[in-house]
Structures are given as C-alpha cells and as structure tokens.
C-alpha cells in the first residue's frame, strides 16, 4: 500500500539512556545535546550543546549529526547520518565511553487518557508499583494506615479505594475526598469500573492498572506544555484576539511572553490556564489535553495576577495560613498546614518578613508573597501576569531571578510582561504581534537580531507602525521556526478542532465544606478589618457623630418642632453607616475573589462572610446611633408605648434593619463598579436618594411612578416604621406627616419591617448574581 503524503510510518521506539527512557513518536523530531531544553539531554562536557537530531524518515528513524565537535559514533565509527531501529546503539562525544543511547520496543501498556504519550514526562516511568492480591481492596490516601500512602496535602487522609469485583475487574471508589478522585480527567462520583490504560488521578499522583499491578506516576512538576493552533475571536468573529498560536514549552522552562498592548497576551494567558479556553485549538499539559481533563489538571496550575492576591493588612504568615485553610482538605491538621506555610516562606526567602504586614513590604517582596500563596499546593505549571509592573529595575531583576530559581527547582514557569530588562534569564521568549500572531519564538538573545534592531523600543515601534507587515509569516518561514517551534514536526491532535468552545466543566471541588469555608472567611475578614485603623476610627466615630446630631435636634422630647427632623437624621445616619461600611469591600478584593473562586471558593460563603461580619458591625453602630440620639428623650408615643415593644427598642430595631439593608445595598454597588475610586461619589448619590425618597421632605403617596420607585428605597420603609411607632402624624400635624405609611397600626409596622427584610434579601440575591459576572469565564459556563 502506498504511503499517504505527510503521514509518517516510522515505528514508535523507546530510547533508553543511563538517566531514563523516552518514548519516541513518529510524529516528532528529537534533539540530542547538552542543552537542557533538548528532548534528549546528555549532561556530558564531550557532548555538544546541540549535538544531533533524530527524525522519522519514511518507515524508519534517521540520526543526523549537527556538526558536533566530538562526533556521533556507531560501533567505533563516526557517522554523520545513520538509520536507527530496535537494537541500535549510539555513543555521543566518544567512541569508547561517551554517553550511550539504546533503542528498544516501547512498553505495551500506555494510559489511554494521555493524548500524546511521546510528550509526557510524568508517564515515562512509574514512581512505584504495587502487586494486587486477588479480591483485596487497596486504600489510597494521606494517612499512614493506607495501603498506598501519598505524601501530598491536597489529598484527603482516606481518599479513595481500589476494589476487586466478582467478575475479575476492578473499580475505583471515592471515599468522600474534598479535592476529588478523577477517572481519565473527569471527577468521579461514587464508584466506577477501570481497565488497563485508564488514569485515576488523586492529587499530584496518577494510578494505572497494568496486569495484576497498580502503577503510580507522580507529577513532580517537570511538565511540558504544547500549544496547538489557538484561536480566539470576539464580536461574532469580527475581531481576532489570537490567530493560529502554536509553540512548545519544555519541562522546567522559564518562558517570557512580550508584545505591544493589544497583541493578545492576556487572552493567551486565559487560554493557557484554561480560565478562558480558546475557541479553537488544543493545549497539551504534559501530553494530556488540558481542556478535556481540566477538572483534574486545574489544581496543578498556579496563577499570580498582576495585582496582589493577599490582604495587605495581614502579616505574611497569617495571610498564608488563611489561604492554606481554604486550599487544603478539611482533614488537614493545623500543624501540617503551618509546616507547609513555613516551607514556602523559606523557599522564597521570606523568613525575615514573615511577621510583617504585607502593606509594609516592598513591591518585589509583595510579589514573592503572592507567588508563595500559589506555591502552597505545589503547582507544576506557574503563570504570572505582569509581575514586575511598577517595580524599579533592581526589583525587576530580583523578581525575574526568583522566577528563574522556581523553574530550576522543577517547575514550568510562564511570565507575561511588558518589561524587557531581564529577558536574558529566560529560556525562551515569545513575542506576539498585533492581531495575536507569533512574531518570534526562541532564545531571548536571538530575538533582536531576528527583527533586525538593536534595541527593544525600536522593535515595538515597528510593531505599531508596520501593522500591515506579515510578522507571523516571516517567522514561519525562518529557520528559527523550524528549530524552535516546529521541532516536533507537530501534527495537531486529532479531533481537537473547536472542542474548546463547547466545554462545560463542573465547578472546582471545594477543599472545605461550606460551613468550614464560612468560618475561615469570617475569621480572616474580621482580622483584616481589625487591622485597618482607618476603618476602625470611622466605624466608631460615625454613629456617635450622627447620634449627637439627632440628639441635638430631638432635645428633651419629640414634639411638633423636633420629631420629624430627629427621625430624619436617624434615617440618614442608618443609611450612611451601613452603606459606608460596605461600599468598597467587594471591589477592593475583586482580584482576590477571582483567584480564590477559580480554586474552589464558594460564592455564597464569601458573600455570607461579608454579611455576617459587616452585619454585626452595622447592627452595633445602629444601636449606638439610636441610643446616643434618643436615650432619655421623651418620645410622646401614644400612652408612652410602642406598637409591640417600648418605643426606643422598636426604633432601634428599625434603624438596625435599615442599616443592614443599606449595607447590603452598599455591597451591590461595590459589586457593580469596576474601580474603587467611584464608590465614594456613588455613596453620596445613594444617601441623597434615601433623603429625597424617605417621605419626610416630599409627599410621595398618590404620586404615580415616584410612589412606586420609593418602594425600593429602604429609608422609605424605615421612616414609615419609626413614624408608626410614635404616631408621627399626631405629634406633627401637616400635609407630609399625614402619609398613610406613618399610621400608628401594628399590621402596618410589621409590613414595613418585613419590607426592609425583603429588600435586604433582594439586594443580597442581586449581589450574588453580579459577583458571578466577575468570575473566570470557565466558572460561568
């Protein structure tokens, strides 16, 4: 049968060296050399940096020497080009004792969920192998009493169990783990049968059945990333953000992504992290389809946004401790979490700063703390968005050297940056041109020469001034593209296409129960507020100031001259204290919320923590406000009594409900705005609306539209309830006070109180809906 053009028929081979083995796919080309980024890295001084190439050649493999200094040898003879197959043996750098490479048949068993086995590091060789006894169950978890013990804090103490079935097959069952058990990338519910080639994912470990053995493969962090033909368009395809982006990233590589504004760097970051999957194309995480297996693999991806993702009022250690509580399983002991926090602090050199408030650190040190948070769960793939933004050249260099160290320690690190000061510490550089196309991919020190400029500003000016130039076409036609991008002779993964557009992953697993998350969030938020001295001063002073104003207007009793104004000030004070507490609280934490939501934070638990803490503060302020304003003042209520309770208690209850409702309304404003600076003008506007529509300045009843609009103004119901308590219409005769909502009737008072509660609930539901808009795109599907 004739060979189809472009379809390799060379056999798969297993290349073996003294350091390990590599499964060779006929769809790839393999570089041999001393360069750590070579697919076959031989750490020997006699081997050239780029020594030779192994490539599929029709129905066989061919080795081609790249003019190496010390040569490639077969049976004592130096060769420049040589056909290899099963049983072939080569030496590099010396015919007698140079590093030896042998070729064998690949192993028969191979996990079916690994889309490209030739590109994986994790699945080349099992970390451990356990024989399976007939009819025996194998329990897997973090606790020492398990049959398979996994030393990984994201794994529950008793995580899963492998069970033999009567028919001779096996099944895997999740034991109620917090972070989930995954079968071929999908989260497992209950138990499911498994066969040879299936992957059971637990934490950073994967388990495969091979015959009567259970093999464990551990993701140590040395993972590759292969990006294939990513495309993203918006406005119904009229505007392209990414166009045919393809490139490989080797294990433990530090890759920098640069380009002019609008070139698609942020879009690429979203596509590579899976937070905003590409409309077309594939991202392979260590040979596995990231989009298909995203539910399992997302926990191995760390993302450090441009803005800090920790509360600046907390100390470094305390902030990381709260983050560890939220990210590790609920059965993780406090001592285990503290040990991991100390380990990360030491890894990033923060020991001397551990007990300092984060806001007192330098910009570079704060960035280290943000990175430390992501390292808690030991991600294999770490992304950073503009980590050096706003830093001076010295801090820029410090941060980039830190990233270099993280990659050298066994991680793959990708940094999106505008700074070109320290690109030399990176292994690879990706330059995006306007339109989301690749203008360059390769070593950083060859980039300017490729473009023909001496300085980076010249290159960026050219991108802006020569927008019609085919930057991507020039790169594709260059030898650099063939050497660094098309090194594999890559063929897109079969069946990938537009699958990304239809992905609807389940929400990430919650490491903690809802109640446990709420407890942690409440304690953290209370600690943040207690460390904010400005907030504390305002929180304490405001109710006293507003209460003193009400007291000055009320005098010794509520009469025709003082009653309306005193209740009006209480109404304004309740709105102002409640809304002022909350109007900044969501927008200032938006980046923190987005990141924590992406790793399993409950939206409702987050919102409820705000309501509980701010609600307690707001109620306390309302009590102080009312007591300062009216304690000891004669209310002149009918018979000196309220409708259900003493007048002062009823008024205090109404002011507290008004303040809480205004607080939730403040949260709604905070969720709607995009910048913290606009919250204060909106707070003033909110207060003015409450003043105008509370019913003490204008006649609202019987006025079309205005009356109906006032139903959604909390101050309207609060003013009515307080007036009903003291029968304001009787104390202050007049056109405005003859409002039916001011009548001294028990049922009316209950209705008005219920309306305040209903508005608070309505505003709370709306806050939850608006918060959803600020979550990563993949969380909203």
ZAVOLUM-771103 format. One record per residue (C-alpha): x, y, z; chain; residue in one letter. Coordinates in steps of 0.1 Angstrom, whole numbers, plus 5000, padded with zeros to 4 digits. Example, Ala and Ser with C-alpha at 12.3 -4.5 7.8 and 13.67 -1.06 7.14 Angstrom:
residues 2
 east north   up kette rest
 5123  4955 5078     A    a
 5137  4989 5071     A    s
//
This chain:
residues 781
 east north   up kette rest
 5000  5000 5000     A    x
 5014  5034 4991     A    x
 5022  5057 5019     A    x
 4999  5087 5022     A    x
 5019  5120 5018     A    x
 5028  5136 5051     A    x
 5018  5106 5072     A    x
 5049  5091 5090     A    x
 5050  5053 5092     A    x
 5082  5051 5112     A    x
 5077  5028 5142     A    x
 5075  5040 5178     A    x
 5107  5034 5197     A    x
 5118  5035 5233     A    x
 5151  5055 5236     A    x
 5170  5045 5267     A    x
 5199  5063 5284     A    x
 5215  5058 5318     A    x
 5192  5086 5332     A    x
 5159  5071 5319     A    x
 5139  5064 5288     A    x
 5119  5084 5263     A    x
 5090  5071 5242     A    x
 5096  5083 5207     A    x
 5066  5091 5185     A    x
 5069  5092 5147     A    x
 5051  5125 5147     A    x
 5080  5142 5164     A    x
 5116  5152 5158     A    x
 5140  5149 5188     A    x
 5171  5170 5195     A    x
 5201  5154 5213     A    x
 5225  5177 5231     A    x
 5237  5193 5263     A    x
 5211  5220 5262     A    x
 5186  5212 5290     A    x
 5158  5220 5265     A    x
 5167  5192 5242     A    x
 5143  5163 5242     A    x
 5173  5140 5248     A    x
 5196  5159 5272     A    x
 5230  5144 5278     A    x
 5249  5162 5306     A    x
 5284  5154 5295     A    x
 5311  5180 5285     A    x
 5320  5160 5254     A    x
 5285  5163 5240     A    x
 5278  5195 5220     A    x
 5251  5219 5231     A    x
 5231  5209 5200     A    x
 5247  5176 5190     A    x
 5223  5157 5167     A    x
 5187  5152 5155     A    x
 5166  5121 5155     A    x
 5138  5123 5130     A    x
 5113  5100 5114     A    x
 5122  5092 5078     A    x
 5096  5073 5059     A    x
 5093  5038 5075     A    x
 5124  5042 5098     A    x
 5143  5067 5120     A    x
 5174  5086 5110     A    x
 5200  5102 5132     A    x
 5217  5133 5117     A    x
 5248  5148 5134     A    x
 5247  5186 5137     A    x
 5284  5191 5131     A    x
 5292  5183 5167     A    x
 5327  5188 5180     A    x
 5334  5153 5192     A    x
 5311  5134 5169     A    x
 5284  5106 5170     A    x
 5297  5070 5170     A    x
 5283  5036 5160     A    x
 5305  5005 5166     A    x
 5336  5027 5168     A    x
 5329  5046 5136     A    x
 5320  5082 5134     A    x
 5288  5089 5115     A    x
 5270  5119 5101     A    x
 5238  5102 5092     A    x
 5226  5068 5103     A    x
 5194  5047 5102     A    x
 5183  5035 5137     A    x
 5158  5010 5149     A    x
 5152  4984 5177     A    x
 5185  4972 5190     A    x
 5206  5002 5176     A    x
 5232  5017 5200     A    x
 5249  5050 5197     A    x
 5276  5069 5216     A    x
 5280  5107 5217     A    x
 5312  5126 5222     A    x
 5335  5095 5224     A    x
 5335  5061 5207     A    x
 5348  5044 5238     A    x
 5330  5058 5268     A    x
 5307  5086 5256     A    x
 5271  5087 5268     A    x
 5253  5057 5253     A    x
 5218  5056 5238     A    x
 5199  5023 5231     A    x
 5167  5018 5211     A    x
 5141  4993 5221     A    x
 5104  4985 5216     A    x
 5081  5007 5236     A    x
 5062  4993 5266     A    x
 5029  4977 5256     A    x
 5008  4994 5283     A    x
 5001  5031 5279     A    x
 4974  5053 5296     A    x
 4947  5060 5271     A    x
 4939  5094 5286     A    x
 4974  5107 5277     A    x
 4967  5122 5243     A    x
 5004  5124 5233     A    x
 5024  5098 5252     A    x
 5056  5110 5235     A    x
 5053  5144 5251     A    x
 5048  5133 5287     A    x
 5074  5133 5315     A    x
 5051  5120 5342     A    x
 5041  5088 5324     A    x
 5075  5077 5311     A    x
 5083  5055 5341     A    x
 5062  5046 5372     A    x
 5073  5060 5405     A    x
 5061  5029 5424     A    x
 5045  4996 5416     A    x
 5022  4976 5439     A    x
 5011  4940 5431     A    x
 4974  4934 5435     A    x
 4962  4905 5456     A    x
 4930  4888 5443     A    x
 4898  4900 5460     A    x
 4918  4925 5480     A    x
 4910  4963 5484     A    x
 4937  4989 5482     A    x
 4930  5021 5501     A    x
 4947  5053 5490     A    x
 4952  5084 5510     A    x
 4975  5107 5531     A    x
 4972  5088 5564     A    x
 4999  5063 5573     A    x
 4973  5034 5576     A    x
 4965  5034 5539     A    x
 4978  5007 5516     A    x
 4991  5034 5492     A    x
 5003  5065 5511     A    x
 5005  5098 5492     A    x
 5025  5125 5509     A    x
 5005  5153 5494     A    x
 4985  5178 5514     A    x
 4958  5182 5487     A    x
 4950  5145 5492     A    x
 4925  5136 5519     A    x
 4935  5113 5548     A    x
 4914  5084 5533     A    x
 4909  5095 5498     A    x
 4899  5065 5475     A    x
 4898  5028 5474     A    x
 4906  5003 5446     A    x
 4883  4973 5448     A    x
 4882  4939 5431     A    x
 4849  4930 5415     A    x
 4834  4895 5413     A    x
 4839  4895 5375     A    x
 4876  4899 5379     A    x
 4877  4935 5370     A    x
 4885  4964 5393     A    x
 4866  4996 5403     A    x
 4878  5028 5420     A    x
 4856  5045 5446     A    x
 4860  5079 5461     A    x
 4858  5079 5499     A    x
 4843  5114 5502     A    x
 4875  5132 5495     A    x
 4875  5170 5494     A    x
 4895  5176 5463     A    x
 4881  5147 5444     A    x
 4892  5115 5426     A    x
 4894  5117 5388     A    x
 4890  5090 5362     A    x
 4905  5099 5328     A    x
 4903  5136 5338     A    x
 4866  5136 5349     A    x
 4857  5138 5386     A    x
 4844  5106 5400     A    x
 4811  5103 5418     A    x
 4807  5071 5438     A    x
 4825  5042 5422     A    x
 4834  5033 5386     A    x
 4850  5004 5368     A    x
 4885  5009 5355     A    x
 4906  4989 5330     A    x
 4941  4989 5317     A    x
 4951  5023 5303     A    x
 4927  5043 5324     A    x
 4942  5070 5346     A    x
 4930  5075 5382     A    x
 4941  5110 5393     A    x
 4945  5117 5431     A    x
 4963  5149 5440     A    x
 4996  5150 5420     A    x
 4996  5112 5416     A    x
 4981  5091 5388     A    x
 4974  5054 5391     A    x
 4972  5029 5362     A    x
 4963  4992 5361     A    x
 4989  4971 5343     A    x
 4981  4934 5345     A    x
 4980  4925 5382     A    x
 4999  4956 5392     A    x
 4989  4991 5403     A    x
 5014  5016 5390     A    x
 5018  5051 5405     A    x
 5030  5081 5384     A    x
 5038  5113 5403     A    x
 5037  5147 5387     A    x
 5068  5162 5401     A    x
 5065  5195 5383     A    x
 5087  5187 5353     A    x
 5059  5190 5328     A    x
 5058  5202 5292     A    x
 5032  5224 5276     A    x
 5024  5221 5239     A    x
 5002  5248 5224     A    x
 4985  5239 5191     A    x
 4968  5264 5168     A    x
 4950  5285 5194     A    x
 4924  5309 5180     A    x
 4902  5334 5199     A    x
 4877  5358 5183     A    x
 4851  5381 5197     A    x
 4822  5402 5184     A    x
 4809  5372 5165     A    x
 4842  5366 5149     A    x
 4848  5401 5136     A    x
 4877  5408 5159     A    x
 4906  5383 5163     A    x
 4925  5382 5196     A    x
 4946  5351 5189     A    x
 4953  5337 5155     A    x
 4970  5303 5150     A    x
 4992  5304 5180     A    x
 5014  5273 5183     A    x
 5046  5267 5203     A    x
 5061  5241 5226     A    x
 5073  5247 5262     A    x
 5098  5222 5276     A    x
 5098  5210 5311     A    x
 5113  5233 5338     A    x
 5114  5261 5312     A    x
 5111  5298 5320     A    x
 5091  5314 5291     A    x
 5086  5351 5288     A    x
 5057  5365 5267     A    x
 5060  5400 5255     A    x
 5044  5422 5229     A    x
 5027  5456 5224     A    x
 4994  5464 5240     A    x
 4965  5447 5224     A    x
 4987  5418 5210     A    x
 4967  5392 5229     A    x
 4989  5385 5259     A    x
 4961  5384 5284     A    x
 4939  5364 5261     A    x
 4968  5339 5257     A    x
 4971  5337 5294     A    x
 4934  5329 5298     A    x
 4937  5302 5271     A    x
 4968  5285 5286     A    x
 4954  5285 5322     A    x
 4920  5272 5310     A    x
 4902  5301 5327     A    x
 4891  5313 5292     A    x
 4895  5284 5268     A    x
 4904  5292 5232     A    x
 4876  5289 5206     A    x
 4898  5266 5186     A    x
 4929  5246 5192     A    x
 4945  5225 5219     A    x
 4967  5229 5250     A    x
 4986  5198 5260     A    x
 4997  5196 5296     A    x
 5024  5170 5298     A    x
 5008  5151 5269     A    x
 4973  5154 5283     A    x
 4945  5175 5267     A    x
 4942  5204 5293     A    x
 4907  5213 5282     A    x
 4894  5178 5282     A    x
 4910  5169 5316     A    x
 4906  5204 5331     A    x
 4887  5193 5361     A    x
 4917  5173 5373     A    x
 4946  5194 5360     A    x
 4934  5228 5371     A    x
 4947  5222 5406     A    x
 4982  5218 5392     A    x
 4982  5253 5376     A    x
 4991  5283 5396     A    x
 4983  5319 5385     A    x
 4997  5351 5400     A    x
 4976  5380 5387     A    x
 4991  5415 5382     A    x
 4975  5428 5414     A    x
 4984  5413 5447     A    x
 4961  5384 5458     A    x
 4965  5387 5495     A    x
 4950  5411 5521     A    x
 4977  5437 5527     A    x
 4966  5444 5563     A    x
 4976  5409 5574     A    x
 5011  5396 5582     A    x
 5027  5373 5556     A    x
 5024  5342 5578     A    x
 4988  5349 5588     A    x
 4977  5356 5552     A    x
 4993  5324 5540     A    x
 4978  5305 5569     A    x
 4943  5315 5560     A    x
 4950  5307 5523     A    x
 4962  5272 5534     A    x
 4930  5267 5554     A    x
 4909  5274 5522     A    x
 4930  5253 5498     A    x
 4939  5222 5518     A    x
 4914  5194 5527     A    x
 4893  5199 5558     A    x
 4910  5169 5575     A    x
 4945  5186 5572     A    x
 4958  5192 5607     A    x
 4968  5227 5617     A    x
 5004  5216 5622     A    x
 5005  5202 5587     A    x
 4993  5235 5572     A    x
 5018  5255 5593     A    x
 5046  5233 5582     A    x
 5038  5238 5546     A    x
 5035  5276 5551     A    x
 5069  5277 5568     A    x
 5083  5256 5539     A    x
 5071  5281 5513     A    x
 5082  5311 5533     A    x
 5117  5295 5534     A    x
 5117  5286 5497     A    x
 5110  5323 5487     A    x
 5134  5338 5513     A    x
 5107  5355 5533     A    x
 5118  5343 5568     A    x
 5128  5378 5579     A    x
 5095  5393 5567     A    x
 5071  5365 5579     A    x
 5056  5386 5607     A    x
 5054  5419 5589     A    x
 5022  5433 5575     A    x
 5021  5428 5537     A    x
 5015  5465 5531     A    x
 5048  5473 5547     A    x
 5068  5452 5522     A    x
 5085  5465 5490     A    x
 5068  5458 5457     A    x
 5092  5429 5449     A    x
 5086  5413 5484     A    x
 5048  5416 5480     A    x
 5051  5398 5447     A    x
 5070  5370 5464     A    x
 5042  5366 5489     A    x
 5017  5363 5460     A    x
 5039  5336 5445     A    x
 5041  5319 5479     A    x
 5004  5316 5481     A    x
 5003  5298 5447     A    x
 5031  5275 5457     A    x
 5012  5262 5488     A    x
 4996  5235 5467     A    x
 5028  5228 5447     A    x
 5016  5236 5411     A    x
 5037  5222 5383     A    x
 5028  5250 5359     A    x
 5031  5286 5372     A    x
 5018  5316 5353     A    x
 5025  5352 5363     A    x
 5008  5383 5348     A    x
 5030  5414 5348     A    x
 5048  5405 5380     A    x
 5073  5434 5375     A    x
 5048  5461 5367     A    x
 5055  5493 5387     A    x
 5089  5479 5400     A    x
 5122  5497 5397     A    x
 5150  5480 5377     A    x
 5165  5464 5407     A    x
 5132  5449 5419     A    x
 5125  5438 5383     A    x
 5158  5419 5383     A    x
 5151  5404 5417     A    x
 5117  5391 5406     A    x
 5129  5376 5374     A    x
 5158  5359 5392     A    x
 5132  5345 5416     A    x
 5113  5330 5387     A    x
 5145  5316 5372     A    x
 5150  5298 5405     A    x
 5115  5285 5406     A    x
 5120  5269 5372     A    x
 5153  5255 5381     A    x
 5137  5239 5412     A    x
 5115  5218 5389     A    x
 5085  5238 5376     A    x
 5075  5252 5342     A    x
 5071  5290 5346     A    x
 5054  5313 5320     A    x
 5055  5351 5327     A    x
 5036  5377 5307     A    x
 5055  5410 5309     A    x
 5060  5444 5294     A    x
 5095  5447 5308     A    x
 5124  5436 5286     A    x
 5151  5445 5311     A    x
 5159  5409 5322     A    x
 5147  5386 5295     A    x
 5182  5370 5294     A    x
 5173  5349 5324     A    x
 5146  5332 5305     A    x
 5150  5300 5284     A    x
 5125  5310 5257     A    x
 5109  5342 5245     A    x
 5075  5345 5228     A    x
 5068  5378 5210     A    x
 5032  5385 5200     A    x
 5025  5409 5172     A    x
 4992  5429 5169     A    x
 4964  5406 5159     A    x
 4975  5378 5183     A    x
 5001  5362 5160     A    x
 5035  5349 5168     A    x
 5063  5372 5156     A    x
 5091  5353 5173     A    x
 5097  5322 5194     A    x
 5131  5311 5206     A    x
 5161  5321 5228     A    x
 5158  5357 5241     A    x
 5193  5366 5229     A    x
 5184  5359 5193     A    x
 5152  5379 5191     A    x
 5165  5414 5183     A    x
 5189  5400 5157     A    x
 5159  5383 5141     A    x
 5140  5415 5139     A    x
 5170  5435 5127     A    x
 5170  5460 5156     A    x
 5195  5469 5183     A    x
 5170  5480 5210     A    x
 5136  5467 5220     A    x
 5119  5501 5217     A    x
 5127  5501 5180     A    x
 5111  5467 5177     A    x
 5079  5478 5195     A    x
 5077  5509 5174     A    x
 5079  5488 5143     A    x
 5050  5466 5155     A    x
 5029  5497 5159     A    x
 5040  5515 5127     A    x
 5041  5485 5104     A    x
 5008  5468 5112     A    x
 5003  5456 5077     A    x
 5036  5437 5078     A    x
 5033  5399 5079     A    x
 5053  5393 5111     A    x
 5039  5359 5116     A    x
 5046  5348 5080     A    x
 5082  5359 5082     A    x
 5087  5339 5114     A    x
 5071  5308 5100     A    x
 5094  5309 5070     A    x
 5125  5314 5092     A    x
 5150  5287 5103     A    x
 5142  5297 5139     A    x
 5106  5285 5135     A    x
 5117  5251 5122     A    x
 5143  5248 5150     A    x
 5122  5260 5180     A    x
 5086  5258 5171     A    x
 5083  5230 5146     A    x
 5108  5209 5164     A    x
 5083  5181 5166     A    x
 5071  5183 5130     A    x
 5039  5187 5151     A    x
 5006  5175 5138     A    x
 4976  5189 5156     A    x
 4959  5165 5180     A    x
 4933  5145 5161     A    x
 4898  5156 5168     A    x
 4907  5188 5187     A    x
 4893  5214 5164     A    x
 4866  5235 5181     A    x
 4861  5213 5211     A    x
 4872  5241 5235     A    x
 4842  5262 5226     A    x
 4818  5235 5239     A    x
 4835  5227 5271     A    x
 4813  5230 5302     A    x
 4835  5218 5332     A    x
 4820  5212 5366     A    x
 4828  5237 5393     A    x
 4862  5230 5410     A    x
 4859  5209 5441     A    x
 4858  5226 5475     A    x
 4886  5216 5497     A    x
 4865  5227 5527     A    x
 4828  5223 5534     A    x
 4806  5253 5530     A    x
 4805  5258 5568     A    x
 4842  5255 5572     A    x
 4849  5280 5544     A    x
 4825  5304 5560     A    x
 4842  5300 5594     A    x
 4877  5307 5578     A    x
 4864  5336 5557     A    x
 4847  5352 5587     A    x
 4878  5349 5609     A    x
 4900  5362 5580     A    x
 4877  5392 5573     A    x
 4874  5401 5609     A    x
 4912  5401 5612     A    x
 4916  5423 5581     A    x
 4891  5448 5594     A    x
 4906  5449 5629     A    x
 4940  5456 5613     A    x
 4926  5486 5593     A    x
 4929  5515 5617     A    x
 4912  5540 5593     A    x
 4882  5518 5591     A    x
 4881  5513 5628     A    x
 4882  5550 5635     A    x
 4854  5558 5610     A    x
 4834  5528 5623     A    x
 4835  5540 5659     A    x
 4831  5578 5652     A    x
 4803  5578 5626     A    x
 4774  5566 5648     A    x
 4784  5589 5676     A    x
 4786  5619 5653     A    x
 4752  5611 5637     A    x
 4737  5602 5670     A    x
 4748  5635 5685     A    x
 4732  5654 5656     A    x
 4700  5635 5662     A    x
 4702  5643 5699     A    x
 4707  5680 5693     A    x
 4676  5681 5671     A    x
 4655  5660 5694     A    x
 4662  5680 5726     A    x
 4644  5665 5756     A    x
 4613  5653 5738     A    x
 4599  5646 5703     A    x
 4574  5673 5696     A    x
 4560  5692 5667     A    x
 4592  5710 5662     A    x
 4618  5682 5667     A    x
 4602  5648 5660     A    x
 4603  5649 5621     A    x
 4639  5662 5620     A    x
 4652  5637 5647     A    x
 4637  5607 5629     A    x
 4650  5620 5596     A    x
 4686  5622 5609     A    x
 4683  5587 5624     A    x
 4672  5575 5589     A    x
 4701  5593 5572     A    x
 4726  5580 5598     A    x
 4714  5544 5595     A    x
 4718  5546 5557     A    x
 4751  5563 5558     A    x
 4767  5540 5584     A    x
 4755  5508 5567     A    x
 4764  5517 5531     A    x
 4797  5533 5541     A    x
 4808  5501 5557     A    x
 4803  5480 5526     A    x
 4806  5502 5495     A    x
 4843  5494 5490     A    x
 4845  5459 5503     A    x
 4839  5438 5471     A    x
 4856  5460 5445     A    x
 4889  5462 5465     A    x
 4890  5424 5469     A    x
 4880  5416 5433     A    x
 4913  5401 5422     A    x
 4915  5380 5454     A    x
 4879  5368 5449     A    x
 4885  5359 5413     A    x
 4916  5338 5421     A    x
 4901  5321 5451     A    x
 4868  5314 5432     A    x
 4889  5297 5405     A    x
 4903  5272 5430     A    x
 4871  5263 5448     A    x
 4859  5292 5469     A    x
 4821  5291 5474     A    x
 4805  5323 5462     A    x
 4777  5322 5488     A    x
 4801  5315 5516     A    x
 4822  5345 5505     A    x
 4792  5368 5504     A    x
 4778  5355 5536     A    x
 4811  5362 5554     A    x
 4807  5398 5544     A    x
 4771  5399 5555     A    x
 4779  5383 5589     A    x
 4809  5405 5598     A    x
 4797  5438 5584     A    x
 4762  5430 5596     A    x
 4774  5426 5632     A    x
 4794  5458 5630     A    x
 4764  5477 5614     A    x
 4739  5465 5640     A    x
 4763  5477 5667     A    x
 4766  5511 5651     A    x
 4728  5513 5647     A    x
 4723  5506 5684     A    x
 4749  5533 5693     A    x
 4734  5557 5669     A    x
 4699  5553 5682     A    x
 4708  5553 5719     A    x
 4730  5584 5716     A    x
 4702  5601 5697     A    x
 4671  5591 5717     A    x
 4681  5576 5751     A    x
 4663  5596 5777     A    x
 4643  5616 5752     A    x
 4605  5616 5757     A    x
 4590  5601 5725     A    x
 4554  5611 5731     A    x
 4542  5578 5717     A    x
 4505  5571 5724     A    x
 4503  5560 5760     A    x
 4541  5561 5762     A    x
 4542  5527 5745     A    x
 4552  5514 5711     A    x
 4531  5490 5690     A    x
 4548  5458 5703     A    x
 4578  5469 5724     A    x
 4589  5501 5742     A    x
 4593  5529 5716     A    x
 4631  5532 5719     A    x
 4635  5494 5713     A    x
 4612  5495 5683     A    x
 4631  5525 5668     A    x
 4664  5508 5675     A    x
 4653  5477 5657     A    x
 4641  5496 5627     A    x
 4673  5516 5625     A    x
 4693  5484 5627     A    x
 4673  5468 5599     A    x
 4677  5499 5578     A    x
 4715  5499 5583     A    x
 4718  5463 5574     A    x
 4697  5467 5543     A    x
 4718  5498 5533     A    x
 4749  5477 5540     A    x
 4737  5450 5515     A    x
 4729  5478 5490     A    x
 4764  5491 5495     A    x
 4777  5456 5487     A    x
 4756  5457 5455     A    x
 4772  5489 5445     A    x
 4806  5476 5453     A    x
 4799  5445 5431     A    x
 4787  5466 5402     A    x
 4816  5492 5399     A    x
 4850  5484 5384     A    x
 4871  5510 5403     A    x
 4873  5517 5440     A    x
 4876  5554 5434     A    x
 4840  5557 5421     A    x
 4824  5542 5453     A    x
 4825  5574 5473     A    x
 4806  5595 5448     A    x
 4781  5567 5445     A    x
 4778  5566 5483     A    x
 4769  5603 5483     A    x
 4743  5597 5455     A    x
 4728  5568 5474     A    x
 4724  5589 5505     A    x
 4708  5617 5485     A    x
 4683  5593 5470     A    x
 4674  5580 5505     A    x
 4670  5615 5518     A    x
 4647  5626 5490     A    x
 4625  5595 5489     A    x
 4623  5587 5527     A    x
 4590  5606 5529     A    x
 4600  5633 5553     A    x
 4607  5660 5527     A    x
 4582  5653 5499     A    x
 4547  5639 5496     A    x
 4551  5605 5479     A    x
 4517  5588 5484     A    x
 4495  5591 5454     A    x
 4522  5604 5430     A    x
 4525  5580 5401     A    x
 4559  5564 5394     A    x
 4575  5583 5423     A    x
 4555  5563 5448     A    x
 4563  5530 5432     A    x
 4600  5539 5429     A    x
 4601  5547 5466     A    x
 4591  5511 5474     A    x
 4627  5501 5466     A    x
 4642  5528 5488     A    x
 4649  5513 5523     A    x
 4647  5547 5540     A    x
 4611  5550 5529     A    x
 4600  5519 5549     A    x
 4622  5527 5579     A    x
 4608  5562 5581     A    x
 4573  5548 5580     A    x
 4580  5522 5607     A    x
 4596  5548 5631     A    x
 4568  5572 5625     A    x
 4542  5545 5631     A    x
 4559  5537 5664     A    x
 4554  5572 5678     A    x
 4524  5581 5657     A    x
 4542  5610 5640     A    x
 4510  5622 5623     A    x
 4495  5630 5657     A    x
 4527  5647 5670     A    x
 4534  5668 5639     A    x
 4502  5677 5621     A    x
 4507  5686 5584     A    x
 4504  5675 5548     A    x
 4536  5654 5547     A    x
 4531  5637 5580     A    x
 4496  5626 5571     A    x
 4512  5598 5550     A    x
 4493  5565 5553     A    x
 4527  5548 5559     A    x
 4531  5568 5591     A    x
 4498  5555 5607     A    x
 4501  5540 5642     A    x
 4489  5505 5632     A    x
 4506  5472 5643     A    x
 4499  5454 5609     A    x
 4514  5484 5590     A    x
 4545  5484 5612     A    x
 4550  5447 5606     A    x
 4546  5452 5569     A    x
 4572  5479 5569     A    x
 4597  5458 5589     A    x
 4591  5429 5565     A    x
 4597  5452 5535     A    x
 4631  5461 5549     A    x
 4639  5424 5554     A    x
 4627  5417 5518     A    x
 4648  5444 5503     A    x
 4679  5431 5521     A    x
 4673  5397 5507     A    x
 4666  5410 5472     A    x
 4698  5431 5472     A    x
 4717  5401 5485     A    x
 4705  5379 5457     A    x
 4715  5406 5432     A    x
 4750  5409 5447     A    x
 4754  5371 5442     A    x
 4743  5375 5405     A    x
 4767  5404 5399     A    x
 4796  5386 5416     A    x
 4791  5358 5391     A    x
 4800  5382 5363     A    x
 4834  5389 5378     A    x
 4844  5352 5379     A    x
 4866  5335 5354     A    x
 4847  5327 5322     A    x
 4850  5290 5326     A    x
 4833  5292 5360     A    x
 4802  5308 5344     A    x
 4796  5280 5319     A    x
//
